[in-house]
């Protein structure tokens, strides 16, 4: 019996880990392996916030394995080459890993399968590890994926997720397998000051607390900007330190409107993954083109800079962008408003915004990020592609007292209540006291610009 390898990718946990569970069941020992692949950096998928969070996750995973008599083996280099090298060193016949959906992940998987097969070894790819339902498991008649969320949700809801697996009691690792040292957060520069800690133990503690104190009110409060009542599980789902199948299982055990609304959000995540798996080009190209001729030139560049810096003159948009810069994370409602403002008020290419988000978001997942941006831009799966959200109306609705705005735009701290959402309406002498810009464009001008560009009738 040979020692199998478990290749960790976006599944950095020991609880509910089918590849690890299957490998241990087949052999008395395993090699838990993580490869630091420079190709991920070169592709722009590893900016500072995600590298720092990853360092936390790897350290936590190594600690969990050591607590079970094992350790994490870390190598650097091309993933395929390093896996094959370790397989040769330990005489592994099988490599286990979780399925991915991005072009990068699928290409890596194909290369690894071919390389292992040429050496007489086998790659086993496990589904439903990073999603609840595997992409392609639920399809409509005549298509390889669902293009509209609601019918997908109905079918998805009828699928019973697999039973979560317990963490193994022991993870024996053979002696003599060389490993590099673990990366550390301290070695990463350019990290957002308020970036949260990563790791499975952190994620599970957060989940335990949230099920106890936050889940019941989720349906009513997840859009509350000031209340910050979202689960904040997204970084842990991206790195796989929490299992989406386990979260659904727990939500259905708890029951109620809050957990049901939370499960719907997990379904949105699966929805985007199945779209990207079927249409990998949607990461960079319009899923449904509107033949947009996005603005460019000096004026557009200046507006993009103002948007990135949180200086558009629209407080709720600026608050969201500043939260992103400080935490490497943004409230879900803030993401929607900031994205809509860029693509439909400024009429700037969604790819500009998607890239900026990927550069900062600790939960920067290609499927969720790119397809949510396309949904907002109207080039994706939104059935109302020309909807435009008013940031003032939305700010008053989801931050009625202006608490969120004043938290992130402190120069407006002297403006009480909802008036903070329209500082340009203050009397000139009072407005002059605040170091805050006027709007980069009026909402009426932005709306008309968008309508003309899309050829919409008056």
N, C-alpha and C positions, 0 to 999 in steps of 0.2 A: 504494500500500500504506500503510495507516494503522498507527499505533503502538498495540499492545494494552496494556491495563492488567492487571497481576497483583495482585489484592487478597490480601494476606497476612492470615490470621486466626489459626487455631491450627496453623500450619504454618511456623514461623519458622526456616527453614533454606534452604540452597541445594542440599544433596545430596538426591537422590531427591525432586524436587519436580515432579510432572507438570504443574501449571499453568504454572510458569516454563519448563519444557522445551518445552511445546507452543507457548507464546507466542513464545519465541525462534526456534523452528523456522519460524514463520509470518512473522516480521518481523525486520528487522535491529536494531530497538530495542524496548525495553519500558519501561513505567513501573511499577516495583515500589512498591506503595502500601500503607501501613498507616494506618488511621483510628482515632484515639482517640475512641471514642464514649461520651459521658456516660451514655447509656442503660444501658451495661454496669455502670457504677458505681451508677446508680439501682436496678438490679435486684439489687444485692448480690453481683455476680460479680467485683468487683475490690477485695477488701480489701487492706490494706497489704502482706502477704507476696507476694501475686501481682502487685501493681503493681511492687514492687521487682524481683522476678524477671523480669517483663516488660521493665522498663527495661534490665536486663542483656541480655536476648534481642534487643531492638531494636538496642542498640548493637553487639552482635556481628554481627547480620544486616547492618547498615549497613557494618561493616568488611569483611565477606565480599564484599558487592557492590562496595565501593570497590576491593577487591583485584582485581576483575574489570572495572574500568573504569566501574562504575556507582555507584549510591547508593540509599538508601531514601528515598522521599518520605513524609513524615508530615504528616497533617492532623488537625484536631480538629473534631468535630461529628457530626451524624447520618450514619451510614455511607452510606446511600443518597444523600443530598444531596451529600456530599463526593465520592463516586465519580462521580456524574453531572457534578459541577462539573469534576473533573479530565478526564473524558472529553471534555467540551466544549472545554476548554482545549487539549488535544493532538489533538483530532479522532479519538479512538479509536472504532473500530467494534465492538470486542470487549473484554469484561472476563472474565478467568479467575479462578476461585477454587475452593477445596476445599469439598467437601460437609460440612455439619454435621448433627447429629441432635437438638439441643435445640430446644424451642419457639422460643426466641429466635433461634437460627441459622436455623431453617426460615422463620420470619416475615421475617427480614432478607433471606434469599435470594428469597422471593416478592416482596417489595416492590422489591428491586433489579431483578429480572427485568422487572417491569411498568414501572418507571420508565425503564429502558434501552430497552425495546421501544417505548415511546411516543416516544422520540427517534430511533428507527430503529437502535438498537444492540442487541447480542446479549450475553447472559450465558452463559458456558460453565462449568458446575459439574463438577468432576472428583471421581470416587469413588476410594476406596482410597488416600487420602492420609493421613488421620488414623487410619484403621483398616487392618487387614490385608485383611479381606474386607468389602466394603460392606454396610451394613445392608440386609436384604431380598434379598441375593444368594443366601442359603441359607435355605430355608423348608421346613417340614414340609407334608405333604399336608393341605389343608383349613384352613390358618392362614397368617397373614402374618408370623409369627415363631415362634421356638422359646421355650417357656416353661420348659424343663428343660435344664440345661447339658450333661449327658453325651451325649444324642443330637445336640445342636448341635455338640459337639466332634468327634464322629465324622464328621459331614458337613463341617464346617469343615476338618478335617484332610485331606480329599480334594481341597480346592481349592488349586490351585497359585497362590501369590501372584505378582503381577507382578514382573518382573525390576527390581531397583532401578536407578534412573537416576543417572549420575554428575553431579557438580556441573558447571555450564557453565563453560567457560574464560573467556568474556566475557559481560558483561551491559551492553551499551550503553544508556544512558538519554539521551533528548533533552535538550538544554540548555533552560534557561528555565522548567522546571517548579518552581514555588515549593514550599518545604517548611518546616515548623516545625523548631525544634531538637529533638533527641532528648531524651526524659525521662531522668532519672538516678535511680539508687537513693538517692543522698544526699538527694534532695528528698522522699522518702517517709518519713513519721513512723509510729511504731507497728509497726515491723518486728521480727520475732523476732530475738533477738541471734545465734542460731546458724544463721540462714537461709543455705543454700548459694548459691553463685553460679550464675547462669543463662547461657544462650547455647549455640549449636550447637557452638562449638569446645570448650567445657567438657564438653558432653554426649558428644561424639565421643572426647575424651580419656578420659573415664570409661569409655565402652564399650570402647575398646581395652584399657585396663587390666583391666577386668572379664572380658573374654573370655580374657585371658591368665592371670589369677590366681583368679577367683572362680566362673566358670561351671561348671567341672567338679564342684564340690561343692554346687551350688545345690540339688539334689534333697534332699540330706541336711541342709543347713544353713539353708535359707531361713526356717525357723520358729525358729531359735536367736536368742532375744532379745539375749543378751549378745554373741553373735558378730557381730551386725550384718552378716550375710552376704547380704542382699538386694542386688539390682542398684542400687537407688536411681535407676532410670530414670524413675520415674513423673512427676516434674516436667517432665522433658524430653519425655515422651510427651504430657503435657497441653498444653504450649506448642508441640509439634511440632518441637522442635529435634533430636529423633531420629525416624527413620522406623520405624514398627512393621513395615512390610514388609521393610525392610532388616535389622531385627533378627531376624526369622524366617528370612530367607535366610541370614544368618550362622550362626544356631543350627543350622540343618540342615546346613550345610557342616561345622561343628565336630563335630556328632553327640554321642551319649552321653546318659546319664541326666540330667545337670544341664541341658544345653541343652534336652532334651525337656521337662523339668519347667518350664523358663522359658517355652517356647512355649505350654504349657498355660495359664500365667498371662496371656499375651497374648491367648489365646482367650477367657478370662474377660472381659477388657476388651472385646473385640468382641461377646461375648454380651450384656453390659449395654448396649452401644450399639445393638444391633439390637432389644432390648426397648424401650428408650426411644424409638427412632425409630418403632416401631409403636404405642407407648402413651405419648405425651408427658405425659399427666396423671400418670404414675407418679412424676414428679419431686416431686409434692406430695401425691398421694392414694395410698391403699393399692392395690397391684396386685391383691392378693387380700385382701379385708377379713376380719378375724377379729372384727369388731364389738367392738373394744377400747374400753373406757372408761378411758382413761389417767388416772393420778393427777394431781391438781392441788392447789392450796391451799398453805398455809404450809409444811407438813412436806415436801411434794414439792419446793417451791422451795428450801428449805434443803439438801435432798439434791442437787439439781441444782447448786447453788453449790459444794458440797463436791466433786462430781464434776469440775466445770470447773477447780477449783483444785488438783486432785490431793490431796484431803484426805478421802477416803472411809474410810480405815482399812484398805483392802485394797492392800497395797504394789504389786503388779504393775499394778493399774489406775491407781494414782496415779503410778507411774513413767511409764506410757504417756502420761498426760495432761500430765505435766510435760515430757516430750520434745516433745510437740506444741507446747506454749507456747514452748519455747526454740528449736526448730528449724523450726517450721512444717511439720513432717513427723513421721510416726510409723511405727514398725515394723509390718508387716502383721499379725503376731500380736497386737501391742498394740492395734491398731485393733479387731480382732475381740473381744478381751476387754473393752476399755473400752465398746464399743457394747453387747455382751451384758449387761454389768453394768447399764447405764443402762435398757435396755428390759425386761429380764427379771428382774433382781433388784430394781431400784427401780421398775419398771413405769411408766416415763416415756415419753411419745410419742416415737417415733423421729425425728420432725421436729425436736424440740428438739436432739437430738444431731447430726443431719445439718447443721443450721444452724450449730452451734458449730464443727463440723469445717470447713465451707465458709468460715467466718470466719477460720480460721487456716491451713488446709492450702495449701501452695504448689501441690500437685497437685490442688486441689479441683475435680474434674471432676464435672459434674452427673450424668452417666450412672453412673459408677462409685460416686460417693459416695452418691447417693440409693438406688440399687438394692442396693448392699452393705448399707446400713442397713436396707432393707426385708428383705433376706435374713436378717439377724440377728434382726430383729423378728418374723419369721415371717409377714409380710404380703406378701412378695415371692415369689421363685422357689424358696426352700428347700423340699425335699420332706419335711423334718422340722421343721415350723414351731414346735414347742413345745420344741425342745432348749434346754437351759440349761447354759452352761459355768460350771464352778466355778473362780473365779479363784485359789483356793489350789492346787487340783490342777493347773491349767494353769500356774501360776507354777512349781511344783516340776518340771513336765515340761519346760518350755521355758526356764527360768532356774534350773536345778537347784542352782547354787551361790549364787544370789542376786546375781550380779554386775550384772545389768541394774537390779535394784531399787536396789542401793546406789549405782549411778552417778547415778540420777535422784532418789532419796530419800535424800540424804546424812545426814539426821538419824538414819537407821537403820544408819549405817555401822559401828557397834560390834557389830552382831549378825552372827555368823559363819554361813556356809553357808545351807542351806535354811530354817533357823529364821526367817529374815527375812520369810518369807511369812506367818507367823502370830505377829506380835509380841504379840498379846493373850494368848498362852499362856505368856509369860515370867513369872517370879515378880514379884509386885507391886513390890518394891523396885527390881528391875532395870528393869522396864517404866517406872517413874516417871522414869528417867534420860533417856528419849527424848521429845523434843517432837513427838509424833506422836499423832493422834487414835485413839480406838477405832473399831470398825466403825459406820458410820451405820445399818446394819441387819444382823442375823445372816443368814447364808445360808439357814438353814432358814425364817426368817420371810419372806424375800424369795421363796423358792421357793413357799411356800404361798400368798402373796399373788398371785403370778402364776398359779398353778394355779386358785385360786378365780376370778380375773378371767376366765380363759379357759374356765371351766366344765369343767375336766379332772377325771376320776374319780380317786379315791385308789388 
